[in-house]
Structures are given as C-alpha cells and as structure tokens.
Amino acid sequence: MSAISLPLFTVGLDQSKPSPSSSSSASLYSPFSPSRNRFCSSSLHCISSCHVKPARASTSESIHETSTIMFDNNDSSDSTAFIIRARNRIGLLQVITRVFKVLGLQIEKATVEFEGDFFIKKFFVTDSHGRKIEDHESLNRIEKALLEAVTGGNGAASVTPASRGIVVRRAGLVADSGERRAKSERMFHLMDGFLKNDPISLQKDILDHVEYTVARSRFSFDDFEAYQALSHSVRDRLIERWHDTQQYFKRKDPKRLYFLSLEFLMGRSLSNSVINLGIRDEYANALKELGFEFEVLAEQEGDACLGNGGLARLSACQMDSLATLDYPAWGYGLRYQYGLFRQVILDGFQHEQPDYWLNFGNPWEIERVHVSYEVKFYGNVEEETVNGKKCKVWGPGETVEAVAYDNPIPGYGTRNTINLRLWAAKPSGKLDMESYNTGDYINAVVNRQRAETISSILFPDDRSYQGKELRLKQQYFFVSASLQDIIRRFKDSHSSFDDFPEKVALQLNDTHPSIAIAEVMRVLIDEEHLDWNKAWDIVCKIFSFTTHNVISEGLEKIPVDLLGSLLPRHLQIIYEINFKFMEELKKRIGLDYSRLSRMSIVEEGAVKHIRMANLSIVCSHTVDGVSKVHSELLKTRVFKDFYELWPQKFQYKTNGVTQRRWIVACKNIQWMPIYNRSGGWSRRLTR
C-alpha cells in the first residue's frame, strides 16, 4: 500500500510492497526494493491513518460514547462555532487544530473549559473566504471528520475544498464523487513511475534543470552551472526514494533512531549519492555525450562545512551505514552559515578565514519553512498550582525560531533514504515587528543578528564568557528544536507516553547534545505533567551516549552560573537528578567521599561546574567508545568509577570510514576478481 498522507487523513493506493528481508534482524526494515512502478493500481480508496487509544482513561467507557461535536451559527455573526466535548489526552488539541487546517478552515478564536477528565473547547471558524459555513451538508461532514479525529475511529477520510465551506469525502463514497475521482486518478497516473535513468532521460533532466532551475540558456552554461543542474537531477531521484521511505516507516511505525550531533562532516554529496543510487556510470556516459566529464563537475562541489575531525566524520559514517542497513533513522544537527575555516599561510604562520560555503547555495538541502519551532532562553522559573498540583513554569526572556533544512541520505544497494535535518536560527517575527512598529529599527537589527548568530559559526571561541554562552546556546537550540520535532512525530500516531521508549531511541554523539536529558525531563514533567519517577524511567530507557575523549581533562564542563542564567529550569532539574543519584550511590558504595566527589554531576570548587559526561553516563543505558583501545581507556582511566558501578553499560563501535565510496572509486582491474568473488563486499564488509 502506498499512501499520500495529510496530518489527519490518508489517501492510499494499492501497491505490492516487499516485506522486510527475512534475513534481516527484527529491528531492521527494508522499505523498498528497486521497482519501476511506484503505484501498481490507480484505483483510489481510503485507508485508516491512525488508531488512537485513550490516554490514562480511568473508566471503561469508550471515548466515542462520551465525545460530542456540535456546531452553532447563532453564537457569532461572522463565524461558525464548533463545540467539542472530549476526554483530554495527549496531543488531542493539536490533532483538532490540524483537522481545521487540512480542511482549509481558519480559526478566529477559541475558548476551553475543563470538566474532570474532559474538556469543552469552542472554536470559532470561517471558510477560506472568511465567511460563515452555512451549507448544512458541509457542516455535517465537518462534524463527522472532527468526531473521527476525536474518537480515533478506524475509518479514514479524504478531503477536498469546495466553493462553499468544505466537502469531506469519506471511505466508501469515493466512487460517487465523479469528477473528483477522475482528477485524483489523473494525478496518480502522472505520478505512476520513477524517473528513468537511461542516457536520454538523464540528459533531458540535466538540461531542464539548466534552463528552469539554474535559469541559464541550455546553449550557454559553464561547468559550475552544469554541476548545479546535475546535482538537482540527482536530488530528484533522492526525493522519490525519501518520500517512499518516510511513508513506509509511517505505516509500519517501527522504533525510530534519532542521532543527535552538533557536527556532521558529510563531505561532497554528488559522488556519494550517485554511487549509492547505483547510477554513477549512467550519469558519466550521459554527461560525456553532452561534452562534460563527471569528474570535472564533481570537483565543482564544495564540502559541506558542518563539522571538524573524527567526531563529525563518525556522524557522517553513521548516517551512511544506517541508511544502508535499512534502519528507520533521522539525524539532527545545526546548519552553520560559516563552517570550517579556510587556512591561509602567510610568512609561515596560519591565518584563519571564514569559509562561505553557502555563498552559491546548497542544491542538496530542502528548506522546510513550514517546519519551525520556538526555542526559549533566559527568563525565570515560577511555581504555579494547576488542578491542585504544584508545577514549575519557565517564563523565557528571549525566543528564537528554528527552521528546518532537510538533506536526503541514500543507502547503498537499497531504496532506503533517510533524513538529516539541520536547524537554522531565525529571529522571532513578533519581536521584530514590535521593534519596527515602535520605530526602534536598530533594536530590530540587533535582535535579528543575535538570533542568527546561534547558527552562524562552527566552534565559536569559548575562552570568553560570551563564547561559552554562544556554545551553550547552540547546543540547547538544536536539541530543543530536535526534541520538539521528535515528540510531535510521536504524538501524531501515539496517545500515551507509555509507548515512548518503545518507539524512540536517542543517540548522543559526545556531550554536546547532553542537555537533551534535562530537556526531555522538563517537557515530560512541566508540559506533559508526568510525575518525576515516570519521566525518569522513560529518560533512562531512551538515551545512549558516544564519547570521544581519551583524558578526563578534555571532558565538557558548563559553569553553573552560565547554565542558571541561560537555562534556569534545566539547572534545577540537573540538581535534582544529581541529588537522587548521590543518595542512591551512597547506598551502593557507602560514604567514600572521594569517589562520590569524582562521580558527582556537580563539580564543587571556587567556580561550580556541571559535568556533562557524568550526566550522560548516569542517564544513558549504553556508553559507547569509538574503538576497542578507546573503550579500554574509558574503562580503566576516564570513567573507571562508572565502569565499576555499571560494567554492562560500556561497549564500543569502531569509528570507520565511508568505505563504499572509497572502494567503488578505487576499483580497477586488480580489484575486480576480489570484488566479484565476495559477492559485493562494499555492502557486506564482514566478508
């Protein structure tokens, strides 16, 4: 079954998809085997998009029996009121608002009241023209769509805009839709098939991108413009596989791996992409007939300067391997405007200059302007009472927007194409408008610059307080945006955080993203209102930690006063984690104050620090080294105390290279007999 999914409704088409390979382990998923046709049938029908369970229901009475949807056109002169009474559960209000959005309705205002486990929410909405919805048939169908969302029924629906209000097309009624069905069948017929990889098709795609994407005449373009067109042509084929992969995993709902890293040294994408797609020779031949050499065009690409050294290469190799092994994985990081410095030698001395790697654009990234999240800094924490229960409320002093940029990562010898999502910092539109409207133009520019600085520079100098603050801002910025995205994706198909450890795994690449531990605790306790023990149990099941350090002096520490100023609620949570850990540790090892001091998350001294590595080890179920030798150093020197306490946590994963690119690029006559006898060891290196 292949599907095109909206936030609530899923329109599907019959398609025979191969099941996951029987030779793979249960944790691996094989999205697609190579196939010419994307859709095997153009018979349109609807499938169920989700099955929602009541969250923490204390009664056996079903949601459907107690949920009601009503509309009222007399309550307001210029809008239609929809009154929804339903049992409160995680993400329900978000689902309801998305229903209105999918249907093309505009929410003018809303009110909410609570009755025990239920809420009564009244939405005042208008159609796409800003008018009341007065057509009774449309009103009844909108009511049914809302009830479907609230009750989580098995029947799904598809929606299309109508001239007056909204027409909701439910399963079983498509055959009667006449013209609409013909349009849908026409659309899917046009999409029925992958892009072709024969020389003529490749040449036409490249020349089309020269003219329509790069906006150059096909009779006059240079090597760099040919590279841009070639890259967009390859990206088109990546996007096909990326969409199919995401739809496959959305239907299968496996446990997803999220790789959090402040650095990704991906290298050049063109060569790696065509090798993994298996069409390098086809592109080389097609370009040769157009008068270009593939190797010459590949040299036009600059490196994506998103990292430095082994940590960043480990991230890139992990993404390549996860895609090749058919894991349902995502990578998250920062989209730096200025990456690795350019090295200039003058009079025998090195001078560092910024590398403007984005000056000519990046054809591989896809800007997702509709995927953005607010990230908060500074402010203060207050205690409030909600429903008779005391809770902490963080009031931020500064807010910035995180905007997503997606980069498809193809696997080798598989159609699996996963995603690397990078975040760019943008100013809050509200703050900018307030400054402009009051004539404070300088402040508006300063606010914008302060926000964009967060994702501007890779490795800001942290010898000063301002440098340390910027580094911590970068870490929390990408962690907060990534976790909001992860939790939003989880809530789209799950109603209870009881399922969170079974569907989410978070891998911390060194200590840079370790603030994610405190952030998950904050979200679960302060926003989702779970108790501490429940939230802690979830956190300890979802995190694993990779460390790259070989000496204790190189471990990251954050000054307490800096953390308390920038992220006051997170400091409170870390203190609470450390207190409970110390109390438990005393029961295990007694009053060995020297060892307690070494293992404490909080380092005492003239200037207090938070030891991020200690926090990561305490809260993770697995601690990874990057080689066998490195793992032994961790066990015997760097984290000796922790290894003696939790030996089962420590293991290692070898920090490798992107071996497939090297093997295929270096393959020659001498290599071919070995390569052929192994049956293709560029995919199965254990041979």
C-alpha positions in Angstrom: 0.0 0.0 0.0 1.4 3.4 -1.0 -0.1 6.5 0.5 -0.1 10.2 0.4 -0.7 11.4 4.0 -2.1 14.6 5.4 -1.8 15.3 9.1 -5.1 13.5 9.8 -6.3 11.8 6.6 -4.5 9.3 4.4 -5.4 8.8 0.7 -4.0 5.5 -0.4 -3.4 3.4 -3.5 -3.0 -0.4 -3.8 0.6 -1.4 -4.2 2.5 -4.5 -3.6 5.5 -3.8 -1.4 8.1 -6.3 -0.4 8.1 -7.3 3.2 11.3 -6.7 5.3 14.0 -9.1 4.3 13.7 -12.4 6.2 17.4 -12.5 6.6 17.5 -9.2 8.5 17.0 -8.9 12.2 13.7 -7.9 13.6 15.0 -4.4 14.2 15.8 -3.8 10.5 13.3 -2.6 8.0 13.7 -2.8 4.2 11.5 -0.1 2.8 11.7 -0.8 -0.9 13.3 -3.0 -3.4 14.1 -1.4 -6.8 10.9 -1.2 -8.8 9.9 0.8 -11.9 6.3 1.4 -10.8 5.6 3.4 -7.7 1.9 2.5 -7.9 0.5 -0.7 -9.2 -3.1 0.4 -9.3 -4.9 3.7 -9.8 -8.0 2.6 -8.0 -8.4 5.2 -5.3 -9.7 4.4 -1.9 -9.1 5.4 1.7 -7.2 3.7 4.5 -7.0 4.1 8.2 -4.4 6.7 9.2 -4.2 6.0 12.9 -5.6 4.1 15.8 -5.7 6.2 18.9 -6.0 4.7 22.3 -7.5 6.7 25.3 -4.6 8.0 27.4 -4.8 7.1 31.1 -8.5 6.5 31.0 -9.8 5.6 34.4 -13.1 4.2 33.2 -14.1 1.5 30.8 -16.5 3.9 29.0 -15.2 4.5 25.4 -14.2 7.9 24.1 -16.8 7.6 21.3 -19.6 7.2 23.8 -18.7 10.3 25.7 -17.4 12.6 23.0 -19.7 15.1 21.2 -19.3 17.5 18.3 -21.8 20.3 17.7 -21.9 23.4 15.5 -23.7 26.7 16.1 -24.2 29.5 13.6 -26.1 31.7 16.0 -23.3 32.3 18.5 -21.4 34.7 16.3 -22.4 37.0 13.4 -19.3 36.3 11.3 -18.1 32.8 12.1 -19.3 29.3 12.8 -18.8 27.8 16.3 -17.9 24.2 16.7 -18.3 22.9 20.3 -16.2 19.8 21.1 -16.5 17.8 24.3 -14.0 15.0 24.6 -11.8 13.2 27.1 -8.5 15.0 27.5 -5.5 13.1 26.1 -2.0 13.9 24.8 -1.9 15.8 21.5 -5.7 15.9 21.0 -6.0 19.7 20.7 -3.1 19.6 18.2 -5.0 17.0 16.1 -8.2 19.0 16.2 -6.5 22.2 15.0 -4.8 20.3 12.3 -8.2 19.0 11.1 -9.3 22.5 10.6 -6.1 23.4 8.9 -6.4 20.4 6.5 -9.9 21.3 5.7 -8.9 24.9 4.8 -10.8 26.5 7.7 -9.5 29.5 9.7 -9.7 29.6 13.5 -10.7 33.1 14.5 -10.7 32.4 18.3 -11.2 29.6 20.7 -12.2 29.0 24.4 -11.7 26.0 26.6 -13.2 24.7 29.8 -12.4 21.6 31.8 -14.8 19.1 33.4 -12.7 16.5 35.2 -11.0 14.3 32.5 -12.9 16.1 29.8 -12.6 19.5 28.1 -15.1 21.6 26.3 -13.5 23.6 23.6 -15.3 26.0 21.3 -13.7 27.0 18.0 -15.0 30.0 16.0 -14.0 29.2 12.4 -14.6 30.6 8.9 -14.1 29.1 5.5 -11.2 30.0 3.2 -13.0 33.2 2.1 -13.5 34.4 5.7 -17.2 33.6 5.8 -19.5 31.5 7.9 -20.0 27.9 6.8 -23.8 27.8 6.2 -24.1 24.8 3.9 -25.7 22.1 6.2 -24.2 19.2 4.2 -20.7 20.6 4.6 -21.3 21.3 8.3 -22.5 17.7 8.9 -19.4 16.3 7.1 -17.0 18.6 9.0 -18.7 17.4 12.2 -18.1 13.8 11.2 -14.5 14.5 10.4 -13.9 16.1 13.8 -15.6 13.1 15.5 -13.4 10.8 13.6 -10.3 12.7 14.9 -11.6 12.7 18.5 -12.7 9.1 18.7 -9.7 7.7 16.7 -12.1 5.5 14.6 -10.9 3.0 12.1 -12.5 4.7 9.1 -10.4 7.4 7.4 -11.4 10.2 5.1 -10.0 12.3 2.4 -10.8 16.0 2.0 -11.1 18.4 -0.9 -12.0 22.1 -0.8 -15.4 23.1 -2.2 -16.7 26.5 -3.4 -18.8 26.9 -0.2 -17.3 25.6 3.0 -15.6 22.1 2.9 -16.7 18.8 1.4 -15.4 15.8 3.3 -15.2 12.6 1.3 -15.3 9.5 3.5 -14.3 6.0 2.7 -16.9 4.2 0.5 -18.1 7.4 -1.1 -15.2 8.0 -3.5 -16.9 6.1 -6.3 -19.8 8.6 -6.2 -17.5 11.6 -6.4 -17.4 11.6 -10.2 -15.2 14.4 -11.4 -13.1 14.4 -8.2 -12.3 10.8 -8.6 -11.2 11.4 -12.2 -8.9 14.2 -11.1 -7.4 12.0 -8.4 -6.8 9.1 -10.8 -5.3 11.5 -13.3 -2.9 12.9 -10.7 -1.7 9.4 -9.6 -1.4 8.3 -13.2 1.0 11.2 -13.8 3.0 10.1 -10.7 2.9 6.4 -11.5 6.6 5.6 -12.1 10.1 6.6 -11.0 12.4 8.9 -13.0 14.2 7.0 -15.7 18.0 6.5 -15.7 18.7 5.9 -19.4 21.1 8.4 -21.1 18.4 10.4 -22.9 16.2 10.8 -19.8 19.2 11.8 -17.7 20.4 14.3 -20.3 16.9 15.8 -20.6 16.6 16.1 -16.8 20.0 17.9 -16.6 19.2 20.3 -19.4 15.8 21.1 -17.9 17.4 22.0 -14.6 19.9 24.2 -16.5 17.1 26.1 -18.0 14.4 26.1 -15.3 16.3 25.7 -12.0 19.6 27.4 -12.7 17.9 29.7 -15.2 20.7 29.6 -17.8 20.4 29.0 -21.5 20.9 25.4 -22.5 23.2 26.8 -25.2 25.5 28.7 -22.8 26.4 27.3 -19.3 29.7 26.6 -17.6 31.0 23.7 -15.5 29.7 25.1 -12.2 26.2 25.6 -13.7 26.3 22.1 -15.2 27.2 20.8 -11.7 24.2 22.6 -10.2 21.9 21.1 -12.8 23.4 17.7 -12.4 23.0 17.9 -8.6 19.3 18.8 -8.8 18.8 16.0 -11.2 20.3 13.5 -8.7 18.4 15.1 -5.9 15.1 14.5 -7.7 15.8 10.8 -7.6 16.8 11.0 -3.9 13.5 12.7 -3.1 11.5 9.9 -4.8 13.1 7.4 -2.5 13.0 9.7 0.5 9.2 10.1 0.2 8.7 6.4 -0.2 10.9 5.6 2.8 9.1 8.0 5.0 5.7 6.7 4.0 6.8 3.1 4.6 8.0 3.8 8.1 5.0 5.9 8.9 2.8 2.9 8.1 5.0 0.3 9.8 5.5 2.6 12.9 8.9 1.0 14.0 11.1 2.2 16.8 13.0 5.2 15.3 16.6 6.1 16.0 17.5 9.8 16.3 21.2 10.6 16.0 21.9 14.0 17.8 25.2 15.6 16.8 26.5 19.1 16.8 28.7 18.2 13.8 28.3 16.3 10.5 31.3 16.3 8.2 29.4 14.8 5.3 31.9 15.7 2.5 30.7 16.0 -1.1 27.3 14.6 -1.7 27.3 14.2 -5.5 29.8 11.3 -5.8 28.4 9.5 -2.8 24.8 9.9 -3.9 25.3 8.5 -7.5 27.4 5.6 -6.1 24.7 4.7 -3.5 22.0 5.0 -6.1 23.9 2.8 -8.5 23.8 5.2 -11.4 27.3 6.7 -11.5 28.2 5.1 -14.8 24.9 6.1 -16.4 25.4 9.7 -15.4 29.1 9.7 -16.6 28.0 8.4 -20.0 25.1 10.8 -20.3 27.4 13.8 -19.4 30.1 12.6 -21.8 27.6 12.8 -24.7 26.8 16.4 -23.7 30.5 17.3 -23.7 31.2 17.2 -19.9 33.3 15.0 -17.7 31.6 13.7 -14.5 34.9 14.0 -12.5 35.3 17.6 -13.6 31.8 18.5 -12.5 32.1 16.7 -9.2 35.2 18.9 -8.4 32.9 21.9 -8.6 31.2 20.9 -5.4 32.4 22.4 -2.1 32.5 20.5 1.1 29.5 20.9 3.5 31.4 22.5 6.3 29.3 21.3 9.2 32.0 19.7 11.3 35.6 19.1 12.1 37.6 16.0 12.7 36.7 12.5 13.8 33.6 13.3 15.8 32.0 14.8 12.7 33.1 12.0 10.4 31.7 9.4 12.8 28.3 11.2 12.4 28.5 11.1 8.6 29.6 7.4 8.6 26.8 6.5 11.0 24.2 8.1 8.7 25.6 6.3 5.7 25.5 3.0 7.4 22.1 3.5 9.0 20.6 4.2 5.6 22.4 1.2 4.0 21.2 -1.2 6.7 17.6 0.0 6.4 17.3 1.5 9.8 14.4 4.0 10.4 16.8 6.8 11.4 17.0 10.6 11.5 20.0 12.8 12.0 19.7 16.2 13.7 22.3 19.0 13.8 23.0 22.7 13.0 23.1 24.4 9.6 26.2 26.5 10.1 26.4 29.5 7.8 30.2 29.6 8.2 31.8 26.2 8.6 35.4 25.0 8.7 37.8 27.9 8.4 39.8 28.5 5.3 43.5 28.1 6.0 45.9 30.7 4.6 49.7 30.6 5.3 51.4 34.0 5.4 55.1 34.3 6.4 55.0 30.8 7.8 52.0 31.4 10.0 48.5 30.0 9.8 45.7 32.6 9.4 42.1 31.5 9.7 39.4 33.0 7.4 35.7 32.1 7.3 34.6 29.6 4.8 31.5 31.0 3.0 30.3 27.6 1.8 26.7 28.6 1.3 27.5 31.7 -0.9 26.5 29.8 -4.0 23.7 27.8 -2.4 23.4 24.1 -1.5 21.5 22.1 -4.1 21.1 19.1 -1.8 19.2 20.8 1.0 15.4 21.3 1.1 14.2 24.3 3.2 11.1 23.4 5.2 9.7 26.8 6.0 6.6 25.2 7.5 8.7 23.2 10.0 9.8 25.7 12.6 9.8 25.7 16.4 10.2 28.3 19.1 13.3 27.9 21.3 13.5 29.7 24.6 16.4 31.2 26.6 16.9 33.1 29.9 13.9 34.2 32.0 12.9 32.8 35.3 11.1 29.8 36.8 7.9 30.2 38.9 5.8 27.8 40.8 2.1 27.6 40.0 -0.8 25.4 41.1 -2.7 23.6 38.3 -5.7 21.4 39.3 -4.4 21.3 42.9 -0.9 20.2 41.9 2.2 22.4 42.1 4.2 22.7 38.9 7.1 24.7 37.6 6.6 27.2 34.8 9.5 28.6 32.8 8.9 32.2 31.6 11.6 32.8 28.9 13.3 36.1 28.4 14.3 35.5 24.8 12.7 33.4 22.0 14.2 32.5 18.6 12.8 30.4 15.7 14.4 27.1 14.5 13.8 26.5 10.8 14.4 23.0 9.3 16.6 22.2 6.3 16.4 18.5 5.2 19.2 16.6 3.4 18.3 13.2 2.0 20.9 10.4 2.8 20.7 7.4 0.4 21.7 3.9 1.4 23.8 1.7 -0.8 22.1 -1.2 -2.6 18.7 -0.3 -1.1 15.9 2.2 -1.7 16.1 3.3 1.9 16.8 7.1 2.0 16.9 8.6 5.5 16.9 12.3 6.5 19.5 14.6 8.0 17.5 17.6 9.4 19.6 20.7 10.2 18.3 23.8 12.1 18.9 27.4 11.2 18.2 30.1 13.7 15.9 33.0 12.8 14.6 35.9 14.8 11.1 35.8 16.4 8.8 37.6 14.0 6.9 39.1 16.9 9.9 40.8 18.4 11.0 42.2 15.0 7.5 43.6 14.3 7.3 45.2 17.8 10.6 46.9 17.2 9.8 48.1 13.7 6.3 49.3 14.7 7.7 51.4 17.5 10.5 52.9 15.3 13.3 51.0 17.1 14.9 49.9 13.9 18.4 49.4 15.5 17.0 47.1 18.1 15.2 45.1 15.4 18.5 44.6 13.5 20.3 43.7 16.8 17.6 41.1 17.6 17.9 39.6 14.2 21.7 39.4 14.4 21.7 38.0 17.9 19.3 35.2 16.8 21.1 34.3 13.6 24.5 34.2 15.3 23.4 31.0 17.0 23.7 29.0 13.8 26.4 31.2 12.1 29.7 29.8 13.2 31.1 26.3 13.8 33.1 26.2 17.0 32.9 29.7 18.4 35.9 30.6 20.6 34.8 29.7 24.1 37.7 31.2 26.1 35.4 34.2 27.0 32.1 34.1 28.8 30.3 35.3 25.6 31.9 32.4 23.7 30.8 29.9 26.3 27.3 31.3 26.3 27.1 31.1 22.5 28.3 27.5 22.5 25.7 26.5 25.1 23.1 28.4 23.1 24.0 26.3 20.0 23.7 23.1 22.0 20.4 23.8 23.5 19.0 25.4 20.3 19.4 22.3 18.2 18.5 20.0 21.0 15.2 21.8 21.8 14.1 22.0 18.1 15.0 18.4 17.5 13.1 17.1 20.6 10.0 19.2 19.7 10.1 17.6 16.2 10.6 14.1 17.6 7.8 14.4 20.2 5.5 16.0 17.6 6.1 13.0 15.3 5.5 10.6 18.2 2.2 12.3 19.1 1.0 12.1 15.5 0.4 8.3 16.0 0.5 7.7 19.8 -1.6 8.9 22.6 0.4 7.9 25.7 4.0 8.4 26.7 4.0 4.8 28.0 4.9 3.9 24.4 7.7 6.5 24.1 10.7 4.1 25.0 9.3 1.5 22.5 9.2 4.0 19.6 12.1 6.4 20.3 15.9 5.9 20.7 18.1 9.0 21.2 21.9 8.7 20.5 24.1 11.4 21.9 27.2 12.0 19.9 29.6 13.2 22.6 28.5 15.6 25.3 27.4 18.5 23.0 23.7 17.3 22.9 23.7 16.1 26.5 21.4 18.9 27.6 18.7 16.9 25.8 18.5 14.8 29.0 17.3 17.7 31.1 15.1 19.0 28.2 13.2 15.7 28.0 12.7 15.7 31.7 11.4 19.3 31.6 9.0 18.5 28.8 7.6 15.4 30.4 7.2 17.0 33.8 6.3 20.6 33.1 4.4 20.3 29.8 3.1 16.7 29.8 2.6 16.7 33.6 4.1 13.2 34.3 5.4 12.6 37.7 9.2 12.6 38.3 9.6 8.8 38.6 7.7 8.1 35.4 9.6 10.7 33.5 13.0 9.4 34.8 12.1 5.9 33.9 11.4 7.0 30.3 14.7 9.0 30.1 16.8 6.2 31.2 15.4 3.9 28.6 15.8 6.2 25.5 19.3 7.6 25.7 22.6 6.2 24.7 25.9 8.0 24.7 29.0 8.0 22.5 32.1 9.6 23.9 35.3 10.6 22.0 37.5 11.8 24.9 40.7 10.0 26.0 41.6 12.1 29.0 39.4 13.4 31.9 40.7 17.0 31.4 39.0 17.1 28.0 35.5 16.4 29.2 33.0 19.2 28.8 32.0 21.2 31.9 29.5 24.1 32.0 29.7 26.8 34.6 26.7 26.7 37.0 26.2 30.5 36.8 26.1 30.4 33.0 23.6 27.4 32.9 21.4 29.0 35.6 21.2 32.3 33.6 20.6 30.8 30.2 18.5 27.7 31.1 17.3 28.2 34.7 14.8 25.3 34.7 17.3 22.9 33.3 19.8 23.7 36.2 17.0 22.9 38.7 16.4 19.5 37.0 20.1 18.6 36.9 20.5 19.4 40.6 17.5 17.1 41.3 19.0 14.3 39.2 22.3 14.7 40.9 20.8 14.7 44.4 18.9 11.4 43.7 21.9 9.9 42.1 24.2 10.7 45.1 21.6 9.3 47.5 21.4 6.1 45.6 25.2 5.9 45.2 25.7 6.2 49.0 23.7 3.1 49.4 25.8 1.3 46.8 29.4 2.4 47.8 29.0 3.9 51.3 30.5 7.2 52.4 33.5 7.1 50.1 33.6 10.9 49.7 36.5 11.0 47.3 34.7 8.7 44.9 31.3 10.4 45.5 33.0 13.7 44.5 34.5 12.2 41.3 31.2 10.7 40.2 29.0 13.7 41.1 27.4 15.6 38.2 28.1 18.8 40.0 31.8 19.7 40.4 32.4 21.7 43.6 35.0 24.4 43.7 35.6 28.1 43.5 33.5 28.0 40.4 30.9 25.3 40.3 30.5 23.3 37.0 28.1 20.7 35.6 30.0 17.7 34.3 28.1 16.8 31.1 29.8 13.5 30.6 28.8 12.3 34.1 25.2 13.4 33.4 25.2 11.4 30.2 26.5 8.3 31.8 24.1 8.4 34.7 21.1 8.8 32.4 22.1 6.5 29.4 21.6 2.8 29.1 24.7 2.4 26.9 28.1 4.2 26.8 30.0 3.7 23.5 33.7 4.2 22.8 34.8 4.6 19.2 37.3 1.7 19.1 38.4 -1.3 21.3 41.5 0.5 22.5 39.5 3.6 23.3 36.9 1.6 25.1 39.6 0.1 27.4 40.8 3.6 28.2 37.3 4.6 29.2 37.0 1.5 31.5 40.4 1.8 33.1 41.0 5.5 33.3 38.5 8.1 32.1 35.3 6.5 33.6 36.8 3.9 35.8 34.4 4.6 38.7 31.4 4.4 36.5 32.6 1.2 34.8 33.0 -0.5 38.2 29.4 0.6 39.1 27.8 -0.3 35.7 30.1 -2.5 33.6 27.1 -3.7 31.5 26.7 -0.1 30.1 30.2 0.1 28.4 30.8 -1.2 24.8 32.4 0.2 21.6 31.6 0.9 18.0 34.5 1.3 15.7 34.9 4.7 14.1 35.1 3.8 10.4 35.2 5.5 7.0 32.7 5.8 4.2 34.2 2.6 2.7 31.8 2.2 -0.2 32.8 5.5 -1.8 36.5 4.6 -1.5 36.0 1.0 -2.8 34.0 2.0 -5.8 36.1 5.0 -6.7 39.4 2.9 -6.4 38.0 -0.2 -8.1 40.2 -1.2 -11.0 41.2 -4.4 -12.9 43.2 -5.7 -10.0 40.3 -5.2 -7.6 37.6 -6.8 -9.7 38.3 -10.5 -9.1 38.3 -10.0 -5.3 35.2 -7.8 -5.5 33.2 -10.3 -7.7 34.2 -13.4 -5.6 33.0 -11.6 -2.4 29.6 -11.0 -4.0 29.8 -7.3 -3.5 31.6 -6.6 -0.2 31.1 -2.9 -0.5 27.8 -3.6 1.2 28.7 -6.6 3.4 32.2 -5.8 4.8 32.2 -8.8 7.1 33.1 -10.9 4.1 
